[in-house]
């Protein structure tokens, strides 16, 4: 153990004395700071704007004049998606997902007005985030730190000298991996702690237990991920006799596993589990809804059975004799049936999206980047699971909202001269505003647990490979 810590301390000191490491570390730190500041400003501005807009649309709803309930239904409302709790750290899919949903009768709408769709082509690539720096650029820095850790000492002759003193080569290799990781931790941990404290003081990050739990789990996940990258760098260095060969191998691995494989995995997922375009979705749903019948027409043949049941329930023989408005009854039933069609379609659509995510996650067995990316977005609240959860909440609110208006239609509007009547404006104050509920950290963790296990598996396998490195390779000179 003493030899291990001696080797680790020596490697950490060597890293800090390396001028190239200091320069690159300073550049990465500057990029991290810039990413934090830019994303924090964006996150705060969007959160305030969407909260203000959600309050505005509710106030406009409450202050509208008295009108027919069905006209009020088509007047509609909006549900604005709040940014993820840690979206300033990892924006994930936020730039590509919509910001709001229009809530109206007979129709389930998807998120619209995404930032990417309204920006220039260059902006669609996204802005550098702290998560991107840690996921993609920091492994490259680790590889540049570790490529000469063993191979360089072999070239200089110091490796054979150290081994000849009776120190197990595997202990030296493990110590070098630990030392490189320690050097990065001593440089990175204070920077991230300062950013976290600043986010708390500035109000960008709320101090709730759930958000802090998410942040803690994220920190643990990234620590394991960086440990895996460090172990990979030292392991490759130990397999080479020359530092130049180790550097070329590590750069090739970075390009292949951090650039090429994630891109290929994404394309393969979209081809093996294709999803329809937005236009095709709207066309398919329009055909399905058309086959249900027109709920605006109480005499539509598809609602004859409803009419029979309603008349029997109230013991009358004519619609005109009903104590309720039959037009509203038809609207209520039509909304129920159409909602079932929309929900079934979206359930199948979301299943296809989950299949794509699952395939991409299985590709995480070939690169740790895909695993940590899924894990990070999930805990940051910016992945597809959180987007779908918001859409489900908005749809539940929309359905209850429309059915309440249908109830007013049934009970407050007479069958005779239906369209000429209105309900009192005071009725609108009884409608609650849309208040999205953030899923708890445990819910998010359960969705990204496979990704977290994949990161742990990578770190465990590479660390074990370092610890059990064959003696004959370790002692080679």
C-alpha positions, -999 to +999 in steps of 0.1 A: +000+000+000+029+023+008+044+017-026+010+024-042+006+058-026+043+067-033+038+059-070+005+079-070+020+109-053+050+109-077+026+107-107+005+135-094+035+158-088+049+149-122+016+159-138+015+193-121+051+200-131+043+193-167+039+225-185+016+210-212-007+197-185-009+231-168-017+249-201-043+224-212-058+223-177-061+261-178-078+260-211-103+233-200-110+252-168-117+284-188-140+265-211-158+250-181-162+284-165-175+299-197-199+270-202-212+273-167-218+311-170-235+309-204-257+280-196-266+294-161-277+326-178-298+307-203-313+284-177-323+312-154-337+334-182-358+305-196-371+294-162-383+329-153-398+335-188-417+303-188-430+307-153-441+343-162-458+330-194-476+302-175-489+328-150-499+351-179-520+325-198-538+316-166-546+352-158-559+357-194-581+326-189-595+339-156-601+374-170-619+363-202-655+374-205-684+350-202-688+328-232-700+294-244-680+266-227-671+251-260-659+284-274-638+287-242-624+252-248-612+262-283-598+294-268-576+269-250-546+273-228-508+265-228-485+243-207-449+257-206-421+232-199-398+243-171-361+237-177-345+206-160-333+211-124-297+207-136-302+218-171-275+245-168-249+217-163-262+193-189-288+208-213-293+174-229-323+175-252-336+208-241-325+227-272-342+202-294-374+197-274-403+222-276-410+247-249-448+247-247-479+227-256-512+242-267-541+226-248-573+224-268-603+200-273-603+170-297-565+172-300-534+161-281-506+183-292-468+177-288-442+201-276-435+230-300-412+259-305-379+243-298-348+265-297-330+245-324-359+248-348-360+285-344-322+291-346-296+291-374-280+260-386-249+267-366-269+271-334-285+237-339-252+221-329-258+234-294-235+254-271-206+239-252-218+228-217-200+217-186-213+181-192-198+182-228-164+193-214-164+165-188-177+139-211-156+145-243-127+169-236-116+158-202-109+122-213-087+136-240-068+156-214-064+124-193-051+105-223-025+133-229-015+130-192-012+092-191+002+082-225+038+085-213+031+073-177+046+039-183+059+039-219+078+071-214+096+057-184+105+026-204+121+048-230+140+068-204+151+036-185+136+047-152+109+020-154+135-009-153+153+009-125+121+011-104+112-025-110+147-036-101+142-022-066+117-050-059+085-030-064+058-050-082+052-035-117+015-039-112+016-018-081+035+009-100+009+008-129-020+011-104-002+039-086+002+058-118-035+055-126-044+067-091-019+095-093-033+108-126-068+107-112-057+124-081-041+152-101-073+158-120-094+156-088-072+182-071-076+205-100-112+199-109-130+194-076-124+230-063-136+244-096-168+224-096-174+231-059-170+268-066-194+266-096-220+247-074-217+273-046-221+301-072-252+284-087-268+281-053-260+317-043-273+331-076-305+311-074-297+291-106-298+259-085-324+254-059-313+240-026-340+214-023-330+179-011-341+164-044-319+186-065-289+182-042-294+145-044-293+146-082-261+167-081-245+142-057-254+113-079-241+131-109-208+138-092-204+102-083-212+091-118-186+114-133-160+104-108-164+067-118-164+077-155-131+097-152-116+068-132-124+045-162-108+070-187-077+072-165-074+035-162-077+031-200-050+057-206-025+040-182-034+006-195-026+015-231+006+032-220+016+000-202+010-020-234+035+001-254+072+003-254+073+039-268+053+069-257+046+080-292+029+047-300+008+049-268-003+085-277-013+075-313-033+045-299-051+067-273-059+094-299-073+067-322-094+053-294-107+087-285-117+094-321-133+059-325-151+056-291-159+092-284-167+105-319-174+077-344-192+050-323-217+074-307-226+088-341-230+053-357-251+041-327-275+070-330-279+064-368-284+027-363-310+033-336-330+056-359-329+031-387-337+000-368-365+017-348-378+044-372-404+069-360-428+089-382-422+125-390-443+152-373-464+156-405-470+119-407-481+117-371-506+145-377-519+128-408-523+094-391-541+109-362-564+129-384-575+098-402-581+079-369-601+108-355-622+112-386-633+075-383-647+082-348-673+106-360-679+143-355-687+151-319-698+186-329-729+169-346-751+153-319-770+135-347-739+117-361-747+080-366-717+069-346-733+084-314-767+067-317-758+042-290-748+071-267-782+087-274-801+056-266-782+051-233-786+087-223-824+087-230-828+055-211-808+068-181-831+098-177-863+080-186-873+102-216-879+095-252-866+127-269-834+146-266-854+178-262-869+164-229-835+156-213-827+176-181-792+181-194-777+194-227-773+164-250-748+183-271-724+186-241-729+148-235-718+141-270-688+164-266-678+147-234-680+112-250-662+124-281-634+138-260-631+105-241-629+084-272-605+107-291-583+110-261-580+072-260-570+072-297-543+099-291-530+082-260-527+048-277-508+064-306-485+083-284-478+053-262-466+034-293-446+064-304-429+067-270-422+030-271-403+034-304-383+062-288-375+040-258-363+013-282-340+038-298-326+048-265-322+012-254-302+004-285-280+034-281-275+024-244-264-011-254-238+006-276-225+020-243-209-014-239-185-003-266-180+033-254-184+048-219-195+081-235-230+069-244-235+055-209-224+086-190-243+108-214-276+089-207-268+089-170-260+126-169-291+138-189-314+116-168-303+131-135-301+166-149-337+162-159-331+169-196-335+134-211-364+119-231-379+103-199-385+138-184-398+152-216-424+124-219-433+128-183-440+165-188-462+157-219-481+131-199-488+157-172-498+183-197-522+158-214-538+148-180-543+185-173-557+191-208-582+162-205-595+173-171-596+209-183-617+201-214-640+177-196-647+203-170-658+227-197-679+199-212-696+195-178-704+232-178-718+227-213-740+198-201-753+215-169-752+253-176-763+255-213-798+246-224-804+224-254-826+250-271-806+279-287-774+263-275-749+284-294-764+317-283-758+311-246-729+318-223-718+309-188-709+335-163-672+347-163-670+337-126-668+300-137-633+305-151-619+313-116-626+277-106-601+263-130-567+256-115-535+267-133-512+241-148-485+233-123-460+207-136-446+183-110-409+175-112-402+137-110-382+129-079-345+119-081-354+083-073-377+082-103-349+096-125-323+072-111-346+042-118-348+052-155-310+057-159-298+028-137-287+007-167-265+036-179-250+040-144-243+003-142-226+005-176-203+033-164-195+012-133-188-018-154-164+001-176-145+014-146-145-019-128-132-038-159-105-013-167-094-010-131-093-047-128-072-049-159-047-025-144-046-043-111-041-077-128-018-065-155+005-094-166+038-092-148+059-100-179+044-069-197+048-047-167+085-055-164+093-053-201+119-027-209 
